[in-house]
Amino acid sequence: MKHLRFCRRYLIGDPRKKAGKIMKIWARSFTAAAVLGFLLTSSEVLIAVELQQATVHTSGSATVNALIFKIGEDLGFYKDEGLRVLPIVATSQAGVQGLLGGSFDYSQIIGQGSVAIFRGAPLKILMVFETKPLFWLYGRKGINTLEDLKGGKLVGVSSLGAGTDQMTREVFAKKGIDAQRDVVIQGTGTGAVRMAALLSGAIDAAVVSPSERIIAKRNGLHELAFYGDFVDTVNGGVLARERLVSERRDFVRRFLRGTLRAFLWIRSNEKEAVARITGDFKIPESEAFEIYKEGVRVHSHDGTITRDYQERVIAFQKKHVKVDKEVLPERVYDFSILQSLNEELKKAGR
């Protein structure tokens, strides 16, 4: 056991370059043939020792995006890169704060990340999963249109100032509804809390995600708006510290390569992806297919967005967080590594 512990420590790096020295150590107790047999039959142990851990902050919501990191881990895409990825669920604010403090290597939450960047946080968006927000506004029974909310009806968002709040105000503005006078927007909490409040009648309308939308439809509630029809913004991706990108570029590149492979796998493997959603979220296959269909239809083609769309997203976010200074796309987005990886995959025929 003493020799085994030593070898495990020693093998962090390239075990092939160090095999000769390890053979000498083990020869004290075993023959060279025994050592060779051990190395061959213990490959799983040695591989596990070599893997670097990458921590990812996720929202924990039942969406296609939430599965990307898990699929990358389950199908060995990260293992191929020498990584073991650990998703950790936390609120958006806690996740971005944890990212800045070094508790996470990456975050899935790029909307809140953009706001932090506007305020000077040294972060960069490296990948975009969705090019439209996968949120809907649903009304309680008796509320059939957006106009029915006039007269001071209560509308639940996650929290005031959050992305759901910004998008809701934009939808109302485009439909001629004054969010300050015609309705009352209030921070209600997470999606599950908002849905419970909507079903109980405590609020008149609420922002819902794909999984919560299924519950709303099941209970006969009415869809008032799909946010993707009104708002230019992005939802879900990869956010990282600038320092991590500059100082550990190979680590970031390997993580993005594994994530990109998982992202593309979901788009091209409908049947298997739906089966995973069914099992992981413990919902009927028909509902899993609906979540899959809605998620994939707004997916980015290759994990990036055009500069024109970057500018439109920034303009929308600046408007709602009241930022007057100029913010160039280069300050928010860095797709250089991902663009290089996409070229690699094309050449490899993947």
Secondary structure, DSSP 8 states (H G I E B T S, - for coil): -HHHHHHHHHTSS-HHHHHHHHHHHHHTTS-HHHHHHHHHHTHHHHHHHH-EEEEEEE---SSHHHHHHHHHHHTTTTGGGTEEEEEEE--HHHHHHHHHHTS-SEES-HHHHHHHHHTT--EEEEEEEESS---EEEE-TT--SGGGGTTTEEEEESSTTSHHHHHHHHHHHHTT--TTTTEEEEE--SHHHHHHHHHHTSSSEEEE-HHHHHHHHHTT-EEEEEGGGT----EEEEEEEHHHHHHSHHHHHHHHHHHHHHHHHHHH-HHHHHHHHHHHHT--HHHHHHHHHHHHHTB-SSS---HHHHHHHHHHHHHHHT--S---HHHHB--HHHHHHHHHHHHHT-
